[in-house]
Amino acid sequence: MDFRLSEEQEMIRNMTRKFVDEVVASRAEEGEATGEYPYDIIKQMADLGMMGIPFPQEYGGSGGDWLGMHICIEEMSRGDTTLGGLLDVTTSVVAQELYVFGTEEQRQKWLIPMARGKTIGAFGLTEPGAGSDAGATKTTAVRDGGSWVINGTKQFITNIGLDNASLVIITARTKAQKPGEKEQINTFIVPKGTPGFSLGKKYDKMAWRHSATHECIFEDCRIPVSNFLGKEGRGFAQHLAVLETGRISVAAIAVGLMQACLEASLKYAKERVQFGQPIINFQAISFKLADMAMATELARNMYLKAAWLKDNRLPHTLEAAYAKLYASEMCEKAASDAYQIHGGYGFMNEYAVSRYYRHAKILQIVEGTSEVQRLVISRNLK
Ligand SMILES: Cc1cc2nc3c(=O)[nH]c(=O)nc-3n(C[C@H](O)[C@H](O)[C@H](O)COP(=O)(O)OP(=O)(O)OC[C@H]3O[C@@H](n4cnc5c(N)ncnc54)[C@H](O)[C@@H]3O)c2cc1C
């Protein structure tokens, strides 16, 4: 067993770390305060090749692997978790779905610009009545000659509000095409700007305020049959397959945030003097730091293992769920302890730990809640 990173993975880590320290971290608070999308940062991420790390060069990527991709997501999230979230959705979920299940024509048309970071992708699974129970989708797609006609509403959709978002991949219910067939859930590529596809409200969120989260409304939205993605009747399974990678990505985001909590808390605990000495000298504080450092490293090892299994085409359903569940729960604790170590200053927006605390909670919800991860794990144990 070799735990060392490859030369390329080291290079990705160093490049992303430098970019975060020089550009990203100092802008995160401003984004949160204004809600403005940092288009200039997104462009620089594209120029650095971040969106296409795991895809072959012929499809606009850099021919790297999922381990390298997740190291990049961790490092970006140390500076700003919303940008880790952007990479999760556009690369781990949407671009991967196009790469694995798309036709050659779909890859050429949609994947290549996305892997190059020229366009950004969104996926639409969640609906008002279909959250954890994503199979309860009510959105419908009806075949009409050379088109599919889509009706329904998707909610909480990340990235679609960005100016350079090109499409949303949605799940929709389709009627039986032949006698004896059952209703199916299939996936469709809906380009932004298609008549009948509009964005509803931009959500007012407690954090991730400069991540573009919107409602998507489809009213007699007509797309060509060539926008059908993957195999008939396999749409839901396809989506769940790429969401497995999304879970590794959320774990990497959580680890990036935990690392940020640790660095801020260590610095503060060494500087803050009470009772005549730095508070790090108090065991109550240093034990919190010890637990935080240990949980960060364990969660990191878990997401790296899940990504390694994926790169080696080995099953990783359980490992992705372990990584997502453990990292997101430990991240919430780390953010709470970081806040506690900062005392009253932790409540002040001028201290980054206040943002870390607000950002940590969402990681237990997206890409399957903690309860859903426990369901996945317990079902696999059975
Ligand atoms: C900021 C943000 C961004 C998002 N981005 C996207 C996106 O890009 N695309 C997309 O499709 N979705 C997106 N989502 C939706 C997200 O995936 C869902 O919010 C999540 O899956 C949970 O669904 P829900 O909110 O409807 O909660 P519900 O499913 O209603 O769950 C409510 C509670 O009940 C629990 N629960 C539900 N079922 C069970 C069960 N069987 N056993 C035990 N407990 C259960 C849940 O764990 C939770 O605690 C986003 C959400 C947010 C907040």
The ligand as an ORCA input file, in Angstrom:
! r2SCAN-3c Opt
* xyz 0 1
  C     -28.060     24.715     -1.129
  C     -28.656     23.502     -1.751
  C     -28.230     23.095     -2.999
  C     -28.817     21.992     -3.619
  N     -28.462     21.648     -4.895
  C     -29.163     20.688     -5.558
  C     -28.940     20.435     -6.956
  O     -28.073     21.050     -7.593
  N     -29.710     19.512     -7.580
  C     -30.677     18.803     -6.925
  O     -31.327     17.964     -7.555
  N     -30.898     19.006     -5.588
  C     -30.183     19.936     -4.914
  N     -30.436     20.179     -3.572
  C     -31.443     19.400     -2.895
  C     -30.897     18.436     -1.846
  O     -30.275     17.361     -2.494
  C     -32.087     18.016     -0.954
  O     -32.381     19.139     -0.146
  C     -31.788     16.808     -0.115
  O     -31.682     15.669     -0.929
  C     -32.888     16.555      0.936
  O     -34.169     16.643      0.400
  P     -35.266     17.576      1.117
  O     -34.647     18.895      1.340
  O     -36.518     17.515      0.333
  O     -35.490     16.911      2.524
  P     -36.465     15.667      2.873
  O     -36.189     14.536      1.966
  O     -37.846     16.171      2.984
  O     -35.925     15.273      4.306
  C     -36.311     15.923      5.542
  C     -35.684     15.148      6.678
  O     -36.235     13.805      6.718
  C     -35.172     12.858      6.643
  N     -35.625     11.668      5.906
  C     -36.234     11.623      4.689
  N     -36.464     10.352      4.330
  C     -35.996      9.575      5.338
  C     -35.935      8.171      5.561
  N     -36.389      7.281      4.687
  N     -35.372      7.726      6.725
  C     -34.888      8.608      7.637
  N     -34.912      9.944      7.473
  C     -35.450     10.416      6.344
  C     -34.038     13.584      5.929
  O     -32.791     12.976      6.170
  C     -34.175     14.981      6.529
  O     -33.558     14.996      7.776
  C     -29.823     21.255     -2.938
  C     -30.227     21.664     -1.651
  C     -29.674     22.769     -1.076
  C     -30.171     23.190      0.291
*
